[in-house]
């Protein structure tokens, strides 16, 4: 089929519709006009930039954005209307006008397109194609394929590029799609079989992917689930249940799983991405396979995985068998399978962010199509443009600083022969606190050293006497009575007599804050010392006037408040965890 549109539309490889624009260094999508035969327009004779033009349904030529229109019948850099222009091969530069000497033609920089692609490719296969220039139509096409689920207040209503975010990745054991009859429980309602809480740091220097065992015994809180008719169903909470029943059981939706994560860890989940068996098969096939390493031969009749020791590139059914097998590695339990899944995801991330993938329009197209077909997301990120933004933010994190870990657990003491686990009472909280406070599990070079130094400097300087501190206290999310408790403690134990308790704040806060004007900095530093507040809690700006018309510091007790006199200083270093790996390293499954 030639570029003029002769032939059948379904003879076209969709990836061929992505054409490199030499003026921008970006790939642009060339879609056929509505009602016309499909095809990729050939660049018109003249300046190669004319390839960026497309013919509208009305038949008029329209210049690509940012280019000047030309008079009808004239082509830029073509001879005048009375001078027939010689034909030239595609890509050959135009002949110079008479009397002008042709300048030396510079070879295009080979790295330009590559740099653009490396910038636009994301490490998630959500919208890798859609980030390239001129792809608005294709973004709308992807948006029509995205599966969304409304989980109400369990998820945020939108995505912010300037904040840390927590994404819950859920893999269900529900058999959906052809060829999946041999996997999972044929009677399953779709439990949360694989669960990874992905925390991406605010400064994008690092990320932590924490796996949550499906056999972890937890209390599942009460939650609401939207029904097909639009109504909400209140689902009662249950105690001492496997974590995987937080999805599917009693019609629980992903929002219930998000609420359960928060109840167990104290970490608020912002959004979710849910995948079924097909996601593993289609995504691995889209990138041409993922490399895995085995320390021994594997022949598992249950998962049908049969591989020799060493490195292999797997995709499709074989990739699904690899992440599903439970009887091939370690102690043949869920915790050992989690390690293998983490190694697999690290390899998939490396493959998806490799130049081999990012410079292939065919692979980018297949990734975008596969991702939107196989994934379900909450409505807060249910637009292709939002998924693109999230993918680009995640792409900023170096693979060497993406840490894979697992919720610290111990065998369930209530079982004579343990088959389930419970959260470790000693090792889990430091891990949860590190994630909540945006602390990296890897040594990273901080991008915002000046900003961090500026924050730390807020605690440096003179201190006033406790009796000189004038402060208004609000409860912004701490347990009931915390503001009065703090007032009593400050006045009776610490000598802060000019203090007032003013009830609840207008909006709840996750963290305790101390707002003050510049001339109150010495009072703020003293109060921070008394309460054990970190520098990040101090918010220089404006104070408010108290009931007597005098300026007062504003202390708002957030959800992190632990009690009067209990220090709130956030951890600055993550704890050491067992079996920690990073996304840049290849580990052979044992």
C-alpha positions in Angstrom: 0.0 0.0 0.0 1.4 3.4 -0.9 1.4 6.6 1.2 -1.5 8.1 -0.8 -4.0 5.8 0.9 -4.6 3.2 -1.8 -5.3 -0.3 -0.4 -7.0 -1.6 2.7 -6.8 0.2 6.1 -6.2 -2.9 8.1 -3.0 -3.6 6.0 -1.3 -0.9 8.1 0.9 -1.6 11.1 -0.3 1.0 13.6 3.2 1.6 14.7 4.0 2.8 11.2 1.7 5.8 11.8 4.3 7.3 14.1 6.7 9.4 12.1 9.8 11.3 13.4 9.4 15.0 12.9 12.9 16.3 12.1 12.1 19.8 13.3 11.2 18.8 16.8 13.0 15.4 17.3 9.6 13.9 18.4 7.5 11.1 17.0 4.2 12.3 15.8 1.0 10.3 15.2 -0.4 10.6 11.6 -4.0 9.5 11.7 -6.1 9.2 8.5 -8.9 11.9 8.0 -12.4 10.9 9.0 -14.2 9.0 6.3 -11.0 8.7 4.1 -9.0 5.6 3.4 -6.3 4.9 6.0 -2.7 5.5 5.4 0.3 7.4 6.5 0.8 10.6 4.4 4.0 10.8 2.4 5.9 14.0 2.9 5.1 16.4 0.1 7.8 17.5 -2.2 9.6 20.5 -0.7 10.6 21.1 2.9 10.3 17.9 4.9 8.3 19.9 7.5 5.4 19.6 5.2 5.0 16.0 6.4 3.5 17.5 9.5 0.5 18.7 7.5 -2.7 16.6 7.5 -5.7 16.9 5.2 -9.0 17.7 7.1 -12.4 16.3 6.2 -13.2 19.5 4.3 -10.2 19.0 2.0 -8.3 22.1 3.0 -4.6 21.9 4.0 -3.9 23.0 7.5 -0.4 23.7 8.8 0.8 21.9 11.8 0.7 23.9 15.0 3.4 26.5 15.2 3.9 26.7 11.4 2.7 29.5 9.1 0.1 28.8 6.5 1.0 29.2 2.8 -0.9 30.5 -0.1 -2.9 27.8 -2.0 -1.0 26.1 -4.8 2.4 26.9 -3.4 4.7 24.6 -1.6 7.4 26.0 0.7 10.9 25.9 -0.9 9.4 24.7 -4.2 10.0 26.6 -7.6 7.6 29.3 -8.7 4.4 28.4 -10.5 6.0 29.0 -14.0 9.0 26.8 -13.3 8.4 23.1 -13.2 10.2 21.6 -10.2 12.3 18.5 -10.8 11.3 15.4 -8.9 13.7 14.3 -6.2 13.9 11.3 -3.9 12.4 11.2 -0.5 14.6 12.9 2.1 16.7 14.6 -0.6 17.2 18.3 0.1 15.6 20.8 -2.3 17.6 22.5 -5.1 18.7 26.0 -4.2 17.1 28.9 -5.9 19.0 30.3 -9.0 21.9 32.6 -8.1 22.2 31.2 -4.6 25.0 28.9 -3.4 24.0 25.9 -1.6 25.3 25.9 2.0 26.9 23.0 3.5 24.3 20.6 4.8 24.9 19.5 8.4 24.2 15.9 9.3 21.4 15.7 11.9 22.4 15.0 15.4 21.9 11.3 16.1 21.2 11.8 19.7 18.3 14.2 19.5 15.5 11.8 18.9 17.0 9.4 21.4 17.1 12.1 24.0 13.5 13.0 23.4 12.4 9.4 23.6 14.4 8.8 26.8 12.6 11.8 28.3 9.2 10.7 27.1 9.3 7.0 27.9 8.0 6.1 31.4 8.9 3.1 33.5 5.3 2.2 33.8 3.5 0.8 30.8 0.5 3.1 31.3 0.9 5.5 28.5 4.4 5.2 27.0 3.2 6.0 23.5 0.9 8.8 24.5 3.7 11.1 25.8 5.2 11.8 22.4 4.4 15.0 20.5 1.2 15.5 18.5 -0.5 12.5 20.1 -3.7 14.1 21.3 -5.9 11.9 19.1 -4.2 8.8 20.3 -4.5 9.9 23.9 -8.2 10.2 23.4 -8.2 6.7 21.8 -6.4 5.3 24.9 -8.8 7.1 27.2 -11.7 5.3 25.7 -10.1 2.0 26.6 -9.1 2.7 30.2 -11.1 0.8 32.8 -12.0 2.8 35.9 -13.7 2.1 39.2 -15.1 4.6 41.5 -13.9 3.9 45.1 -15.3 7.2 46.6 -13.2 8.8 49.3 -10.7 6.0 49.5 -8.8 7.5 46.6 -7.8 11.1 45.8 -9.8 12.9 43.2 -6.7 13.9 41.2 -3.0 13.6 40.8 -0.4 16.2 41.8 3.1 16.3 40.2 4.5 18.2 43.1 3.8 15.8 46.0 4.9 12.3 47.1 2.3 9.7 46.2 1.4 6.2 47.2 0.0 3.8 44.5 -1.4 0.4 45.5 -0.7 -2.2 42.7 -3.2 -5.1 43.0 -3.0 -8.4 41.2 -6.2 -10.4 41.4 -6.5 -14.2 41.2 -9.8 -14.0 39.2 -9.8 -16.0 36.0 -10.6 -13.6 33.2 -9.8 -13.9 29.5 -9.1 -16.9 27.4 -6.2 -19.2 28.3 -6.3 -18.5 32.0 -8.3 -21.6 33.1 -5.2 -23.2 34.6 -4.4 -20.4 37.0 -5.8 -19.3 40.3 -9.0 -20.5 42.0 -11.7 -21.2 39.4 -14.3 -20.1 42.0 -12.5 -17.0 43.2 -14.4 -13.7 43.3 -11.2 -11.9 42.6 -9.1 -11.7 45.7 -6.1 -9.4 46.2 -3.5 -12.1 45.4 -0.5 -9.8 44.8 -0.2 -6.5 46.5 2.5 -3.9 46.3 2.4 -0.4 47.9 4.6 1.9 45.7 5.7 5.1 47.4 7.3 7.7 45.2 9.3 10.4 47.0 8.4 14.0 46.7 11.8 14.9 45.2 11.6 11.8 42.9 15.1 10.7 43.9 13.8 7.4 45.2 10.8 5.0 45.5 9.9 2.1 47.7 7.8 -0.9 46.5 6.6 -2.7 49.6 4.9 -6.1 49.1 2.0 -7.1 51.4 1.6 -10.9 51.8 -1.8 -12.2 50.8 -1.7 -14.5 53.8 -1.1 -11.7 56.3 -3.8 -11.8 59.1 -5.4 -8.4 59.5 -8.6 -6.7 60.7 -10.4 -5.5 57.6 -12.2 -2.2 58.3 -15.7 -1.3 57.4 -15.9 0.2 53.9 -18.3 1.3 51.2 -18.6 -0.3 47.8 -20.4 1.2 44.8 -22.8 -1.1 43.1 -23.7 -1.4 39.4 -26.9 0.6 39.9 -24.9 3.5 41.4 -25.9 2.9 45.0 -23.4 2.4 47.8 -23.2 -0.8 49.9 -21.9 -0.6 53.4 -19.7 -3.6 54.1 -19.1 -4.5 57.7 -15.5 -5.0 58.9 -14.1 -8.4 59.8 -11.4 -9.4 62.2 -8.5 -11.9 61.9 -8.9 -12.4 58.1 -6.4 -13.0 55.4 -5.4 -9.7 53.7 -6.4 -11.0 50.2 -10.1 -11.1 51.3 -10.0 -7.3 51.4 -10.9 -7.5 47.8 -13.8 -9.4 46.3 -15.2 -10.9 49.5 -18.6 -9.6 50.3 -18.4 -7.4 47.2 -15.4 -5.5 48.5 -13.8 -3.2 45.9 -10.2 -1.9 45.6 -11.2 1.0 47.9 -11.7 -1.6 50.7 -8.1 -2.9 50.0 -6.8 0.7 50.1 -8.5 1.2 53.5 -7.1 -2.0 54.8 -3.6 -1.0 53.9 -4.1 2.3 55.8 -5.5 0.4 58.8 -2.5 -1.9 58.9 0.3 0.5 58.1 -1.0 3.9 58.9 0.0 4.9 55.3 -2.7 6.7 53.2 -3.0 5.2 49.7 -3.7 7.8 47.0 -4.6 5.7 44.0 -4.7 2.1 42.8 -3.9 0.1 39.7 -5.4 -3.4 39.4 -4.3 -6.1 37.0 -5.5 -9.6 36.2 -3.5 -12.5 34.7 -3.7 -11.0 31.2 -1.6 -8.0 32.2 1.5 -10.1 32.8 1.1 -11.9 29.5 0.4 -8.9 27.3 2.9 -6.5 28.9 5.8 -8.9 28.7 4.9 -9.8 25.1 4.7 -6.1 24.2 8.3 -5.5 25.2 9.6 -8.6 23.5 10.1 -10.6 26.8 11.7 -10.1 30.2 15.0 -11.6 31.3 14.9 -13.7 34.5 17.6 -15.7 36.2 17.2 -19.0 38.0 19.8 -20.6 40.4 18.4 -24.1 39.7 16.4 -26.1 37.2 12.6 -25.7 37.6 9.9 -28.1 36.6 6.6 -27.3 38.2 3.6 -29.3 37.0 1.1 -27.0 38.8 2.2 -23.7 37.1 3.6 -25.5 34.0 6.9 -23.7 34.4 9.8 -25.6 33.1 13.2 -23.7 32.9 16.8 -24.7 33.3 19.2 -22.9 35.6 20.6 -19.6 34.2 19.1 -16.7 32.4 16.0 -16.8 30.2 13.9 -14.3 28.3 10.2 -15.1 29.0 6.9 -13.6 27.9 3.2 -14.4 27.7 2.1 -17.7 29.3 5.6 -18.5 30.4 6.0 -15.2 32.2 2.6 -15.7 34.0 3.7 -19.2 35.1 6.9 -17.7 36.5 5.2 -15.2 38.7 2.5 -17.6 39.7 4.6 -20.6 40.8 4.6 -21.3 44.5 6.4 -24.7 44.6 9.7 -23.9 42.8 11.6 -21.5 45.1 12.6 -21.3 48.7 10.2 -22.9 51.1 7.5 -23.0 48.5 5.4 -20.4 50.3 3.9 -17.0 49.6 6.9 -15.0 51.0 9.3 -16.8 48.6 7.0 -16.2 45.7 7.0 -12.5 46.6 10.8 -12.3 46.3 10.5 -13.9 42.8 7.8 -11.4 41.8 9.9 -8.5 43.0 12.8 -9.7 40.9 10.5 -10.1 37.9 9.1 -6.6 38.3 12.6 -5.1 38.6 13.6 -6.8 35.3 10.3 -5.6 33.7 11.1 -2.0 34.8 14.6 -2.2 33.3 13.3 -3.6 30.0 10.5 -1.0 29.7 12.9 1.9 30.4 15.7 0.6 28.1 16.6 2.3 24.9 15.6 -0.8 23.0 12.0 -0.2 24.1 11.9 3.6 24.1 13.3 3.9 20.6 10.8 1.4 19.1 7.5 2.9 18.0 6.1 -0.6 17.6 6.9 -1.6 21.2 5.6 1.7 22.6 2.3 1.3 20.7 1.9 -2.3 21.9 2.7 -1.3 25.5 0.1 1.5 25.6 -2.5 -0.8 24.0 -1.7 -3.7 26.4 -1.7 -1.5 29.5 -5.1 0.1 28.9 -6.6 -3.3 28.0 -5.3 -5.1 31.1 -5.4 -2.5 33.9 -8.1 -0.9 36.0 -7.5 2.3 37.9 -9.5 4.6 40.2 -11.4 7.5 38.6 -8.9 10.0 40.1 -6.3 8.9 37.5 -8.7 7.6 34.9 -7.6 9.9 32.1 -4.8 9.1 29.7 -3.2 12.5 30.3 -3.2 11.9 34.1 -1.7 8.4 33.6 0.9 10.0 31.4 1.8 12.5 34.1 2.1 9.8 36.7 4.3 7.7 34.4 6.6 10.6 33.7 7.0 11.3 37.4 7.9 7.7 38.1 10.3 7.7 35.2 12.4 10.4 37.0 13.3 7.8 39.8 16.6 6.1 39.0 16.2 2.2 39.0 19.0 1.9 41.5 17.0 3.9 44.0 13.7 1.8 43.6 13.8 -0.5 46.6 11.8 -3.7 46.8 10.9 -4.8 50.3 8.1 -6.7 52.2 6.1 -5.9 55.2 8.1 -7.3 58.2 6.1 -10.3 59.5 6.4 -13.3 61.9 4.6 -16.6 61.9 1.1 -16.5 63.2 1.4 -17.4 66.9 -2.2 -18.5 67.0 -1.5 -21.4 64.7 0.1 -24.7 65.9 1.5 -25.2 62.4 1.7 -21.7 60.9 0.4 -21.2 57.4 -0.3 -17.5 57.8 1.7 -14.5 59.2 1.1 -11.4 61.2 2.8 -8.0 61.2 6.1 -8.0 63.2 5.5 -6.0 66.4 9.1 -4.8 66.5 10.3 -4.4 62.9 7.2 -3.2 61.0 6.6 0.3 62.5 10.0 1.7 61.6 9.4 0.6 58.0 6.0 2.2 57.9 7.3 5.4 59.5 10.1 5.7 56.9 7.6 5.4 54.1 5.1 7.9 55.7 7.9 10.4 56.2 9.3 10.1 52.7 12.6 8.6 53.9 14.6 6.6 51.3 15.8 3.0 51.8 18.8 3.7 49.5 21.5 6.2 49.8 20.5 9.0 47.4 21.9 12.4 46.4 19.3 14.8 47.5 18.1 17.1 44.6 16.9 19.7 47.1 19.9 20.1 49.3 19.5 23.9 49.6 15.8 23.5 50.4 16.5 20.9 53.1 19.3 23.1 54.6 16.9 26.0 54.6 14.3 23.9 56.5 16.9 22.7 59.0 18.0 26.3 59.6 14.6 27.1 61.0 15.7 25.5 64.3 18.9 27.4 64.4 19.0 30.7 66.3 18.0 32.2 69.7 15.2 30.9 71.9 12.8 33.0 73.9 11.8 32.1 77.5 8.9 29.8 77.8 6.9 32.5 79.5 7.2 34.7 76.5 5.6 32.2 74.1 2.1 33.2 73.0 0.4 30.4 71.2 -3.1 29.4 69.9 -3.7 25.6 69.8 -6.0 23.8 67.4 -6.9 20.1 66.9 -6.3 19.3 63.2 -6.8 15.6 63.3 -5.4 14.3 66.6 -7.5 12.3 68.9 -10.3 14.1 70.7 -9.1 16.2 73.7 -5.6 16.5 72.4 -5.7 20.4 72.2 -6.8 20.7 75.8 -4.3 18.1 77.0 -1.5 20.0 75.3 -2.7 23.3 76.8 -2.7 21.8 80.3 0.8 20.4 79.8 2.3 23.6 78.4 0.8 25.8 81.2 1.3 23.4 84.2 4.6 21.6 83.2 6.4 23.9 80.8 5.5 27.5 82.0 3.9 28.5 78.7 1.2 30.6 80.3 0.2 32.7 77.3 -1.5 29.8 75.6 -5.0 29.2 74.4 -7.0 26.2 73.2 -9.3 27.1 70.3 -10.9 23.8 69.4 -10.8 22.2 66.0 -9.0 23.5 62.9 -10.9 24.3 59.7 -9.2 21.4 57.9 -7.6 18.2 59.1 -3.8 17.8 58.8 -1.7 14.7 58.5 1.2 16.4 60.3 1.5 18.8 63.2 2.4 22.3 62.1 3.7 25.5 63.8 3.0 28.7 62.0 4.7 32.0 63.0 5.8 35.4 61.7 9.5 36.3 61.4 9.5 38.3 64.6 8.2 35.2 66.5 11.0 32.8 65.3 12.6 32.7 68.7 9.3 31.7 70.4 8.7 29.1 67.7 12.1 27.5 68.2 11.6 27.3 71.9 8.1 25.7 71.5 9.5 23.3 69.0 12.2 22.3 71.5 9.5 21.7 74.2 7.3 19.6 72.0 10.0 17.7 70.1 8.9 19.1 66.7 11.1 18.6 63.6 12.2 21.5 61.5 9.7 20.4 58.8 6.8 21.2 61.1 7.8 24.9 61.3 6.0 27.1 58.8 7.3 30.6 58.7 4.8 33.1 57.4 2.1 34.9 59.3 0.8 34.6 62.8 -2.8 35.3 63.9 -4.1 37.7 66.5 -5.5 36.1 69.7 -8.6 37.1 71.5 -6.7 40.1 73.0 -5.6 41.3 69.7 -2.0 40.2 70.2 0.0 38.2 67.6 0.1 34.5 68.5 1.9 31.5 67.1 -0.5 28.9 65.6 0.0 25.3 66.7 -2.2 22.8 64.8 -2.0 19.2 66.1 -2.2 16.8 63.2 -2.9 13.1 62.9 0.7 12.3 63.7 0.3 13.9 67.2 1.1 11.2 69.8 0.4 13.0 73.0 1.6 16.1 75.0 5.3 15.9 75.6 5.9 13.0 73.2 8.5 14.0 70.5 7.3 14.1 66.9 10.7 14.3 65.2 10.4 12.3 61.9 12.9 9.6 61.1 15.8 10.7 59.0 17.1 7.2 58.2 15.2 4.1 57.1 15.7 0.9 59.1 17.7 -2.0 57.8 15.3 -4.6 56.3 15.8 -8.2 55.3 16.0 -9.3 51.7 16.0 -5.8 50.3 16.7 -5.5 46.6 16.7 -2.6 44.0 15.3 -2.4 40.5 18.7 -2.1 38.8 20.1 -5.5 40.0 19.5 -8.9 38.6 19.0 -11.6 41.3 18.7 -15.3 40.5 15.6 -17.0 42.0 16.6 -19.8 44.3 
